Amino acid sequence: MPRFRINKIVRFETAHSLGRGYEGNCSSIHGHSYKAEIGITGDVLNDQGILIDFKVLKNILYPVIEELDHAILIDYTDRDQDEFEEYLSKRGQKICGIAGNPTAETICLFLAEKIQNGIAQYSDGFDPDVRRRGIRLDKIKLFETNDSFVEWFHE
């Protein structure tokens, strides 16, 4: 049976620092221009010969990327950051909470969870056929720099 994958590339800017005992330059606040390649797979095309419309995929991805773009990522599970979060909030800074040290790996997990939820909501609200056609998030390739990236993939 043929399997299809469509990919969408998105970009976002964030700032973060690595905590939890990380020693090195990245323990200071710094920023990245991230690029993420999102792969969606499925088994069956719809009646128009489309796996999932790129516009639909963009609408699923946009709220996730908007949440990250120009935000300061913090580990919401680290109670030591409460004062820092309060400081940023009082100054009107955009904050995005990540479960764990905001590494490229945990940012991938954040993206995966949000995108999977977005696909499920789309399926429930607009196109119940999505599940039958086997459409799911298959991979995320997140570039932290031009030559350093992490990959998340569905097994």
OpenMM code with the backbone's topology and positions (N, CA, C; nanometers):
from openmm import Vec3, app, unit

residues = "MET PRO ARG PHE ARG ILE ASN LYS ILE VAL ARG PHE GLU THR ALA HIS SER LEU GLY ARG GLY TYR GLU GLY ASN CYS SER SER ILE HIS GLY HIS SER TYR LYS ALA GLU ILE GLY ILE THR GLY ASP VAL LEU ASN ASP GLN GLY ILE LEU ILE ASP PHE LYS VAL LEU LYS ASN ILE LEU TYR PRO VAL ILE GLU GLU LEU ASP HIS ALA ILE LEU ILE ASP TYR THR ASP ARG ASP GLN ASP GLU PHE GLU GLU TYR LEU SER LYS ARG GLY GLN LYS ILE CYS GLY ILE ALA GLY ASN PRO THR ALA GLU THR ILE CYS LEU PHE LEU ALA GLU LYS ILE GLN ASN GLY ILE ALA GLN TYR SER ASP GLY PHE ASP PRO ASP VAL ARG ARG ARG GLY ILE ARG LEU ASP LYS ILE LYS LEU PHE GLU THR ASN ASP SER PHE VAL GLU TRP PHE HIS GLU".split()
positions = [
    Vec3(0.0859, -0.1180, 0.0000),
    Vec3(0.0000, 0.0000, 0.0000),
    Vec3(0.0904, 0.1242, 0.0000),
    Vec3(0.0617, 0.2192, -0.0885),
    Vec3(0.1436, 0.3408, -0.0879),
    Vec3(0.1215, 0.4204, 0.0403),
    Vec3(0.2235, 0.4877, 0.0798),
    Vec3(0.2173, 0.5769, 0.1966),
    Vec3(0.2671, 0.7129, 0.1485),
    Vec3(0.1981, 0.8173, 0.1909),
    Vec3(0.2340, 0.9519, 0.1485),
    Vec3(0.2837, 1.0315, 0.2682),
    Vec3(0.3770, 1.1222, 0.2429),
    Vec3(0.4204, 1.2167, 0.3456),
    Vec3(0.4239, 1.3549, 0.2828),
    Vec3(0.3597, 1.4483, 0.3507),
    Vec3(0.3747, 1.5876, 0.3102),
    Vec3(0.4539, 1.6577, 0.4203),
    Vec3(0.5289, 1.7572, 0.3792),
    Vec3(0.6140, 1.8299, 0.4726),
    Vec3(0.5844, 1.9786, 0.4636),
    Vec3(0.5923, 2.0424, 0.5756),
    Vec3(0.5762, 2.1880, 0.5836),
    Vec3(0.6911, 2.2412, 0.6675),
    Vec3(0.7553, 2.3440, 0.6210),
    Vec3(0.8640, 2.4077, 0.6953),
    Vec3(0.8099, 2.5347, 0.7594),
    Vec3(0.8376, 2.5485, 0.8879),
    Vec3(0.7977, 2.6674, 0.9625),
    Vec3(0.9196, 2.7244, 1.0329),
    Vec3(0.9136, 2.8511, 1.0640),
    Vec3(1.0239, 2.9189, 1.1323),
    Vec3(0.9690, 2.9988, 1.2505),
    Vec3(1.0516, 3.0068, 1.3548),
    Vec3(1.0146, 3.0881, 1.4704),
    Vec3(1.1403, 3.1283, 1.5458),
    Vec3(1.1277, 3.2388, 1.6169),
    Vec3(1.2370, 3.2950, 1.6968),
    Vec3(1.2028, 3.2766, 1.8439),
    Vec3(1.2969, 3.2284, 1.9216),
    Vec3(1.2739, 3.2178, 2.0659),
    Vec3(1.4026, 3.2471, 2.1400),
    Vec3(1.3857, 3.2710, 2.2694),
    Vec3(1.5002, 3.2843, 2.3603),
    Vec3(1.4827, 3.1819, 2.4718),
    Vec3(1.5931, 3.1351, 2.5227),
    Vec3(1.5887, 3.0403, 2.6339),
    Vec3(1.7254, 3.0346, 2.7002),
    Vec3(1.7312, 2.9663, 2.8101),
    Vec3(1.8589, 2.9329, 2.8734),
    Vec3(1.8461, 2.7912, 2.9248),
    Vec3(1.9556, 2.7212, 2.9273),
    Vec3(1.9547, 2.5844, 2.9780),
    Vec3(1.9890, 2.5868, 3.1257),
    Vec3(1.9030, 2.5256, 3.2036),
    Vec3(1.9213, 2.5203, 3.3479),
    Vec3(1.9484, 2.3785, 3.3931),
    Vec3(1.8999, 2.3473, 3.5133),
    Vec3(1.9134, 2.2137, 3.5707),
    Vec3(2.0583, 2.1679, 3.5766),
    Vec3(2.1470, 2.2591, 3.6137),
    Vec3(2.2871, 2.2245, 3.6310),
    Vec3(2.3701, 2.2255, 3.5041),
    Vec3(2.3115, 2.2675, 3.3917),
    Vec3(2.3885, 2.2749, 3.2673),
    Vec3(2.4993, 2.3774, 3.2843),
    Vec3(2.6202, 2.3399, 3.2492),
    Vec3(2.7341, 2.4316, 3.2563),
    Vec3(2.7821, 2.4608, 3.1155),
    Vec3(2.7905, 2.5854, 3.0840),
    Vec3(2.8345, 2.6260, 2.9512),
    Vec3(2.7660, 2.7546, 2.9112),
    Vec3(2.8027, 2.8025, 2.7935),
    Vec3(2.7494, 2.9306, 2.7452),
    Vec3(2.5972, 2.9321, 2.7368),
    Vec3(2.5376, 2.8198, 2.7079),
    Vec3(2.3919, 2.8148, 2.6889),
    Vec3(2.3135, 2.8224, 2.8193),
    Vec3(2.3848, 2.8321, 2.9314),
    Vec3(2.3144, 2.8547, 3.0574),
    Vec3(2.2734, 3.0017, 3.0709),
    Vec3(2.3249, 3.0869, 2.9851),
    Vec3(2.2831, 3.2273, 2.9790),
    Vec3(2.1700, 3.2411, 2.8774),
    Vec3(2.0860, 3.3405, 2.8972),
    Vec3(1.9761, 3.3624, 2.8027),
    Vec3(2.0342, 3.3965, 2.6659),
    Vec3(1.9833, 3.3286, 2.5657),
    Vec3(2.0257, 3.3518, 2.4276),
    Vec3(1.9092, 3.3141, 2.3365),
    Vec3(1.9196, 3.3491, 2.2110),
    Vec3(1.8102, 3.3234, 2.1183),
    Vec3(1.8515, 3.2379, 2.0007),
    Vec3(1.7500, 3.1839, 1.9342),
    Vec3(1.7716, 3.1036, 1.8134),
    Vec3(1.6656, 3.1388, 1.7110),
    Vec3(1.7026, 3.1249, 1.5856),
    Vec3(1.6087, 3.1290, 1.4740),
    Vec3(1.5854, 2.9842, 1.4335),
    Vec3(1.4806, 2.9249, 1.4887),
    Vec3(1.4523, 2.7840, 1.4636),
    Vec3(1.3854, 2.7650, 1.3284),
    Vec3(1.4145, 2.6506, 1.2686),
    Vec3(1.3443, 2.6046, 1.1497),
    Vec3(1.2979, 2.4633, 1.1799),
    Vec3(1.1700, 2.4354, 1.1562),
    Vec3(1.1170, 2.3014, 1.1809),
    Vec3(1.0530, 2.2483, 1.0537),
    Vec3(1.0895, 2.1264, 1.0207),
    Vec3(1.0264, 2.0553, 0.9102),
    Vec3(0.9292, 1.9557, 0.9720),
    Vec3(0.8032, 1.9732, 0.9415),
    Vec3(0.6963, 1.8906, 0.9981),
    Vec3(0.6502, 1.7932, 0.8900),
    Vec3(0.6511, 1.6638, 0.9215),
    Vec3(0.6071, 1.5616, 0.8261),
    Vec3(0.4787, 1.4952, 0.8714),
    Vec3(0.3807, 1.4935, 0.7835),
    Vec3(0.2516, 1.4300, 0.8086),
    Vec3(0.2393, 1.3130, 0.7112),
    Vec3(0.2016, 1.1954, 0.7614),
    Vec3(0.1859, 1.0797, 0.6744),
    Vec3(0.0415, 1.0319, 0.6757),
    Vec3(0.0095, 0.9526, 0.5746),
    Vec3(-0.1210, 0.8907, 0.5656),
    Vec3(-0.1223, 0.7875, 0.4556),
    Vec3(-0.2267, 0.7076, 0.4549),
    Vec3(-0.2360, 0.5958, 0.3616),
    Vec3(-0.3289, 0.6217, 0.2442),
    Vec3(-0.4312, 0.7024, 0.2670),
    Vec3(-0.5374, 0.7165, 0.1677),
    Vec3(-0.5596, 0.8642, 0.1368),
    Vec3(-0.5638, 0.8970, 0.0083),
    Vec3(-0.5937, 1.0335, -0.0345),
    Vec3(-0.7445, 1.0548, -0.0321),
    Vec3(-0.7849, 1.1818, -0.0180),
    Vec3(-0.9285, 1.2106, -0.0208),
    Vec3(-0.9783, 1.2095, -0.1652),
    Vec3(-1.1044, 1.2423, -0.1851),
    Vec3(-1.1647, 1.2370, -0.3194),
    Vec3(-1.0997, 1.3339, -0.4170),
    Vec3(-1.0341, 1.4379, -0.3652),
    Vec3(-0.9656, 1.5345, -0.4511),
    Vec3(-0.8200, 1.4942, -0.4780),
    Vec3(-0.7770, 1.3795, -0.4246),
    Vec3(-0.6393, 1.3335, -0.4451),
    Vec3(-0.5403, 1.4013, -0.3518),
    Vec3(-0.5876, 1.4454, -0.2349),
    Vec3(-0.5048, 1.5193, -0.1394),
    Vec3(-0.4968, 1.4402, -0.0090),
    Vec3(-0.3787, 1.4322, 0.0462),
    Vec3(-0.3642, 1.3695, 0.1780),
    Vec3(-0.4241, 1.4611, 0.2842),
    Vec3(-0.3699, 1.5813, 0.2937),
    Vec3(-0.4259, 1.6871, 0.3785),
    Vec3(-0.3858, 1.8185, 0.3118),
    Vec3(-0.4791, 1.9065, 0.2968),
    Vec3(-0.4548, 2.0327, 0.2278),
    Vec3(-0.3471, 2.1123, 0.3023),
    Vec3(-0.2523, 2.1687, 0.2281),
    Vec3(-0.1466, 2.2483, 0.2912),
    Vec3(-0.2050, 2.3651, 0.3710),
    Vec3(-0.3172, 2.4187, 0.3243),
    Vec3(-0.3805, 2.5274, 0.3982),
    Vec3(-0.4311, 2.4779, 0.5333),
    Vec3(-0.4884, 2.3580, 0.5357),
    Vec3(-0.5343, 2.2981, 0.6613),
    Vec3(-0.4146, 2.2756, 0.7538),
    Vec3(-0.3074, 2.2215, 0.6985),
    Vec3(-0.1872, 2.1977, 0.7795),
    Vec3(-0.1338, 2.3296, 0.8360),
    Vec3(-0.1326, 2.4323, 0.7542),
    Vec3(-0.0893, 2.5642, 0.8020),
    Vec3(-0.1768, 2.6118, 0.9169),
    Vec3(-0.3082, 2.5905, 0.9061),
    Vec3(-0.4008, 2.6319, 1.0123),
    Vec3(-0.3809, 2.5512, 1.1407),
    Vec3(-0.3368, 2.4271, 1.1285),
    Vec3(-0.3058, 2.3456, 1.2458),
    Vec3(-0.1764, 2.3938, 1.3102),
    Vec3(-0.0774, 2.4265, 1.2278),
    Vec3(0.0556, 2.4642, 1.2781),
    Vec3(0.0619, 2.6074, 1.3302),
    Vec3(-0.0138, 2.6988, 1.2698),
    Vec3(-0.0006, 2.8408, 1.3033),
    Vec3(-0.0152, 2.8703, 1.4526),
    Vec3(-0.1180, 2.8198, 1.5213),
    Vec3(-0.1302, 2.8528, 1.6642),
    Vec3(-0.0130, 2.8013, 1.7481),
    Vec3(0.0427, 2.6889, 1.7075),
    Vec3(0.1565, 2.6317, 1.7802),
    Vec3(0.2793, 2.7210, 1.7626),
    Vec3(0.3052, 2.7584, 1.6396),
    Vec3(0.4217, 2.8428, 1.6106),
    Vec3(0.4032, 2.9813, 1.6721),
    Vec3(0.2821, 3.0329, 1.6679),
    Vec3(0.2536, 3.1637, 1.7283),
    Vec3(0.2828, 3.1626, 1.8786),
    Vec3(0.2546, 3.0503, 1.9434),
    Vec3(0.2817, 3.0374, 2.0870),
    Vec3(0.4319, 3.0464, 2.1171),
    Vec3(0.5139, 2.9935, 2.0266),
    Vec3(0.6591, 2.9920, 2.0466),
    Vec3(0.7288, 3.1189, 1.9969),
    Vec3(0.6779, 3.1759, 1.8887),
    Vec3(0.7498, 3.2833, 1.8200),
    Vec3(0.7683, 3.4061, 1.9085),
    Vec3(0.8922, 3.4483, 1.9198),
    Vec3(0.9334, 3.5636, 1.9992),
    Vec3(0.8962, 3.5507, 2.1472),
    Vec3(0.8945, 3.4271, 2.1948),
    Vec3(0.8692, 3.4020, 2.3362),
    Vec3(1.0000, 3.3633, 2.4052),
    Vec3(1.0004, 3.3812, 2.5342),
    Vec3(1.1093, 3.3299, 2.6169),
    Vec3(1.0607, 3.1966, 2.6723),
    Vec3(1.1330, 3.0908, 2.6404),
    Vec3(1.0931, 2.9572, 2.6845),
    Vec3(1.1452, 2.9325, 2.8249),
    Vec3(1.0560, 2.8859, 2.9108),
    Vec3(1.0978, 2.8522, 3.0467),
    Vec3(1.0458, 2.7138, 3.0819),
    Vec3(1.1146, 2.6513, 3.1731),
    Vec3(1.0762, 2.5196, 3.2242),
    Vec3(0.9715, 2.5402, 3.3312),
    Vec3(0.8450, 2.5152, 3.2983),
    Vec3(0.7396, 2.5417, 3.3961),
    Vec3(0.7393, 2.4396, 3.5098),
    Vec3(0.8170, 2.3323, 3.4989),
    Vec3(0.8242, 2.2353, 3.6090),
    Vec3(0.9316, 2.2724, 3.7109),
    Vec3(1.0132, 2.3718, 3.6792),
    Vec3(1.1223, 2.4141, 3.7681),
    Vec3(1.0738, 2.5317, 3.8536),
    Vec3(1.0374, 2.5043, 3.9764),
    Vec3(0.9839, 2.6078, 4.0645),
    Vec3(1.0870, 2.7170, 4.0946),
    Vec3(1.2150, 2.6902, 4.0728),
    Vec3(1.3165, 2.7937, 4.0928),
    Vec3(1.3019, 2.9075, 3.9925),
    Vec3(1.2266, 2.8860, 3.8869),
    Vec3(1.2097, 2.9890, 3.7840),
    Vec3(1.0868, 3.0764, 3.8073),
    Vec3(1.0143, 3.0526, 3.9149),
    Vec3(0.8921, 3.1299, 3.9411),
    Vec3(0.9190, 3.2799, 3.9481),
    Vec3(1.0246, 3.3196, 4.0189),
    Vec3(1.0568, 3.4626, 4.0302),
    Vec3(1.0931, 3.5213, 3.8949),
    Vec3(1.1700, 3.4451, 3.8165),
    Vec3(1.2105, 3.4903, 3.6842),
    Vec3(1.0876, 3.5072, 3.5948),
    Vec3(0.9959, 3.4116, 3.6011),
    Vec3(0.8736, 3.4198, 3.5221),
    Vec3(0.7911, 3.5419, 3.5628),
    Vec3(0.7809, 3.5661, 3.6914),
    Vec3(0.7075, 3.6833, 3.7405),
    Vec3(0.7742, 3.8123, 3.6925),
    Vec3(0.9064, 3.8169, 3.6991),
    Vec3(0.9825, 3.9329, 3.6526),
    Vec3(0.9517, 3.9605, 3.5044),
    Vec3(0.9551, 3.8561, 3.4219),
    Vec3(0.9293, 3.8721, 3.2788),
    Vec3(0.7851, 3.9158, 3.2540),
    Vec3(0.6923, 3.8546, 3.3252),
    Vec3(0.5503, 3.8872, 3.3071),
    Vec3(0.5215, 4.0332, 3.3396),
    Vec3(0.5799, 4.0828, 3.4466),
    Vec3(0.5587, 4.2230, 3.4859),
    Vec3(0.6100, 4.3196, 3.3810),
    Vec3(0.7034, 4.2759, 3.3014),
    Vec3(0.7608, 4.3614, 3.1975),
    Vec3(0.6996, 4.3354, 3.0606),
    Vec3(0.5894, 4.2605, 3.0603),
    Vec3(0.5163, 4.2379, 2.9357),
    Vec3(0.5845, 4.1440, 2.8382),
    Vec3(0.6752, 4.0621, 2.8858),
    Vec3(0.7449, 3.9697, 2.7972),
    Vec3(0.6591, 3.8474, 2.7679),
    Vec3(0.6670, 3.7995, 2.6455),
    Vec3(0.5942, 3.6799, 2.6049),
    Vec3(0.6687, 3.5573, 2.6573),
    Vec3(0.5964, 3.4708, 2.7263),
    Vec3(0.6548, 3.3517, 2.7880),
    Vec3(0.5834, 3.2292, 2.7341),
    Vec3(0.6601, 3.1234, 2.7106),
    Vec3(0.6017, 2.9955, 2.6721),
    Vec3(0.6612, 2.8894, 2.7642),
    Vec3(0.5764, 2.8181, 2.8351),
    Vec3(0.6214, 2.7145, 2.9267),
    Vec3(0.6427, 2.5815, 2.8568),
    Vec3(0.7575, 2.5235, 2.8827),
    Vec3(0.7950, 2.3928, 2.8280),
    Vec3(0.8098, 2.2967, 2.9460),
    Vec3(0.7662, 2.1726, 2.9299),
    Vec3(0.7810, 2.0724, 3.0360),
    Vec3(0.9239, 2.0190, 3.0329),
    Vec3(1.0088, 2.0793, 3.1128),
    Vec3(1.1493, 2.0380, 3.1177),
    Vec3(1.2404, 2.1487, 3.0690),
    Vec3(1.3677, 2.1238, 3.0824),
    Vec3(1.4703, 2.2156, 3.0348),
    Vec3(1.4426, 2.2455, 2.8874),
    Vec3(1.4359, 2.3718, 2.8452),
    Vec3(1.3971, 2.4022, 2.7073),
    Vec3(1.5087, 2.3741, 2.6057),
    Vec3(1.5366, 2.2468, 2.5882),
    Vec3(1.6353, 2.2011, 2.4893),
    Vec3(1.5647, 2.1813, 2.3556),
    Vec3(1.6408, 2.1595, 2.2516),
    Vec3(1.5802, 2.1298, 2.1215),
    Vec3(1.4924, 2.0049, 2.1313),
    Vec3(1.5349, 1.9087, 2.2111),
    Vec3(1.4576, 1.7860, 2.2262),
    Vec3(1.3219, 1.8117, 2.2921),
    Vec3(1.3203, 1.8899, 2.3999),
    Vec3(1.1921, 1.9155, 2.4667),
    Vec3(1.1041, 2.0100, 2.3846),
    Vec3(1.1652, 2.0959, 2.3053),
    Vec3(1.0860, 2.1792, 2.2143),
    Vec3(1.0193, 2.0897, 2.1093),
    Vec3(1.0902, 1.9878, 2.0617),
    Vec3(1.0304, 1.8903, 1.9685),
    Vec3(0.9125, 1.8193, 2.0331),
    Vec3(0.9290, 1.7782, 2.1581),
    Vec3(0.8179, 1.7126, 2.2279),
    Vec3(0.6979, 1.8059, 2.2403),
    Vec3(0.7247, 1.9332, 2.2715),
    Vec3(0.6196, 2.0349, 2.2804),
    Vec3(0.5468, 2.0457, 2.1462),
    Vec3(0.6238, 2.0582, 2.0383),
    Vec3(0.5653, 2.0678, 1.9049),
    Vec3(0.4818, 1.9439, 1.8724),
    Vec3(0.5372, 1.8264, 1.9002),
    Vec3(0.4676, 1.7013, 1.8675),
    Vec3(0.3331, 1.6926, 1.9386),
    Vec3(0.3322, 1.7229, 2.0675),
    Vec3(0.2067, 1.7155, 2.1433),
    Vec3(0.1030, 1.8124, 2.0884),
    Vec3(0.1460, 1.9350, 2.0637),
    Vec3(0.0523, 2.0377, 2.0158),
    Vec3(0.0000, 2.0049, 1.8755),
    Vec3(0.0882, 1.9575, 1.7877),
    Vec3(0.0465, 1.9263, 1.6505),
    Vec3(-0.0460, 1.8046, 1.6497),
    Vec3(-0.0139, 1.7028, 1.7278),
    Vec3(-0.1015, 1.5862, 1.7362),
    Vec3(-0.2396, 1.6258, 1.7878),
    Vec3(-0.2441, 1.7127, 1.8866),
    Vec3(-0.3727, 1.7633, 1.9361),
    Vec3(-0.4468, 1.8409, 1.8271),
    Vec3(-0.3724, 1.9201, 1.7499),
    Vec3(-0.4334, 1.9965, 1.6406),
    Vec3(-0.4924, 1.9066, 1.5330),
    Vec3(-0.4231, 1.7991, 1.4996),
    Vec3(-0.4754, 1.7039, 1.4007),
    Vec3(-0.6019, 1.6368, 1.4549),
    Vec3(-0.5991, 1.5975, 1.5825),
    Vec3(-0.7170, 1.5337, 1.6438),
    Vec3(-0.8357, 1.6294, 1.6456),
    Vec3(-0.8123, 1.7554, 1.6791),
    Vec3(-0.9214, 1.8538, 1.6805),
    Vec3(-0.9765, 1.8757, 1.5405),
    Vec3(-0.8887, 1.8787, 1.4413),
    Vec3(-0.9334, 1.8944, 1.3033),
    Vec3(-1.0193, 1.7745, 1.2630),
    Vec3(-0.9747, 1.6564, 1.2988),
    Vec3(-1.0488, 1.5339, 1.2678),
    Vec3(-1.1858, 1.5341, 1.3346),
    Vec3(-1.1880, 1.5724, 1.4622),
    Vec3(-1.3146, 1.5725, 1.5363),
    Vec3(-1.4109, 1.6801, 1.4868),
    Vec3(-1.3568, 1.7959, 1.4494),
    Vec3(-1.4435, 1.9091, 1.4174),
    Vec3(-1.4753, 1.9277, 1.2709),
    Vec3(-1.3854, 1.8838, 1.1810),
    Vec3(-1.4034, 1.9190, 1.0407),
    Vec3(-1.3997, 1.8004, 0.9453),
    Vec3(-1.3163, 1.7016, 0.9751),
    Vec3(-1.2965, 1.5930, 0.8796),
    Vec3(-1.2759, 1.4611, 0.9525),
    Vec3(-1.3850, 1.3947, 0.9899),
    Vec3(-1.3725, 1.2689, 1.0629),
    Vec3(-1.3029, 1.1593, 0.9816),
    Vec3(-1.2889, 1.1809, 0.8516),
    Vec3(-1.2245, 1.0847, 0.7634),
    Vec3(-1.0726, 1.0782, 0.7843),
    Vec3(-1.0185, 1.1766, 0.8547),
    Vec3(-0.8735, 1.1841, 0.8774),
    Vec3(-0.8217, 1.0553, 0.9428),
    Vec3(-0.8927, 1.0052, 1.0410),
    Vec3(-0.8487, 0.8833, 1.1100),
    Vec3(-0.8515, 0.7621, 1.0166),
    Vec3(-0.9577, 0.7492, 0.9391),
    Vec3(-0.9688, 0.6354, 0.8479),
    Vec3(-0.8560, 0.6350, 0.7456),
    Vec3(-0.8160, 0.7534, 0.7053),
    Vec3(-0.7096, 0.7634, 0.6053),
    Vec3(-0.5704, 0.7519, 0.6669),
    Vec3(-0.5628, 0.7336, 0.7995),
    Vec3(-0.4343, 0.7094, 0.8667),
    Vec3(-0.3439, 0.8306, 0.8750),
    Vec3(-0.4016, 0.9493, 0.8736),
    Vec3(-0.3205, 1.0712, 0.8770),
    Vec3(-0.2706, 1.0948, 1.0191),
    Vec3(-0.1388, 1.1166, 1.0303),
    Vec3(-0.0790, 1.1414, 1.1617),
    Vec3(0.0524, 1.2163, 1.1454),
    Vec3(0.0935, 1.2782, 1.2550),
    Vec3(0.2251, 1.3402, 1.2597),
    Vec3(0.3293, 1.2292, 1.2548),
    Vec3(0.4230, 1.2396, 1.1629),
    Vec3(0.5232, 1.1350, 1.1454),
    Vec3(0.6608, 1.1771, 1.1937),
    Vec3(0.6965, 1.3050, 1.1689),
    Vec3(0.8302, 1.3478, 1.2074),
    Vec3(0.8369, 1.4987, 1.2257),
    Vec3(0.9326, 1.5368, 1.3061),
    Vec3(0.9691, 1.6773, 1.3214),
    Vec3(1.1212, 1.6819, 1.3147),
    Vec3(1.1717, 1.7670, 1.2316),
    Vec3(1.3159, 1.7921, 1.2238),
    Vec3(1.3346, 1.9380, 1.2628),
    Vec3(1.3916, 1.9613, 1.3809),
    Vec3(1.4036, 2.0962, 1.4349),
    Vec3(1.5497, 2.1413, 1.4300),
    Vec3(1.5747, 2.2449, 1.3506),
    Vec3(1.7088, 2.3031, 1.3389),
    Vec3(1.7234, 2.4139, 1.4421),
    Vec3(1.8204, 2.3975, 1.5318),
    Vec3(1.8507, 2.5030, 1.6282),
    Vec3(1.9503, 2.6012, 1.5672),
    Vec3(2.0382, 2.5500, 1.4833),
    Vec3(2.1308, 2.6312, 1.4041),
    Vec3(2.1280, 2.5739, 1.2624),
    Vec3(2.2044, 2.6327, 1.1716),
    Vec3(2.2056, 2.5837, 1.0335),
    Vec3(2.2535, 2.4401, 1.0215),
    Vec3(2.3406, 2.3979, 1.1138),
    Vec3(2.3982, 2.2640, 1.1010),
    Vec3(2.3766, 2.1743, 1.2233),
    Vec3(2.2871, 2.2137, 1.3117),
    Vec3(2.2565, 2.1318, 1.4297),
    Vec3(2.1054, 2.1177, 1.4424),
    Vec3(2.0604, 1.9937, 1.4460),
    Vec3(1.9163, 1.9694, 1.4547),
    Vec3(1.8891, 1.8429, 1.5349),
    Vec3(1.7649, 1.8322, 1.5773),
    Vec3(1.7172, 1.7125, 1.6457),
    Vec3(1.5956, 1.6624, 1.5688),
    Vec3(1.5764, 1.5317, 1.5666),
    Vec3(1.4612, 1.4744, 1.4994),
    Vec3(1.3747, 1.3975, 1.5973),
    Vec3(1.2443, 1.4168, 1.5837),
    Vec3(1.1446, 1.3392, 1.6554),
    Vec3(1.0697, 1.2627, 1.5487),
    Vec3(1.0405, 1.1372, 1.5736),
    Vec3(0.9635, 1.0620, 1.4760),
    Vec3(0.8710, 0.9643, 1.5436),
    Vec3(0.7607, 0.9365, 1.4767),
    Vec3(0.6589, 0.8450, 1.5276),
    Vec3(0.7029, 0.7031, 1.4952),
    Vec3(0.6912, 0.6148, 1.5940),
    Vec3(0.7260, 0.4732, 1.5677),
    Vec3(0.6019, 0.3897, 1.5657),
] * unit.nanometer
topology = app.Topology()
chain = topology.addChain("A")
for resn in residues:
    res = topology.addResidue(resn, chain)
    for name in ("N", "CA", "C"):
        topology.addAtom(name, app.Element.getBySymbol(name[0]), res)
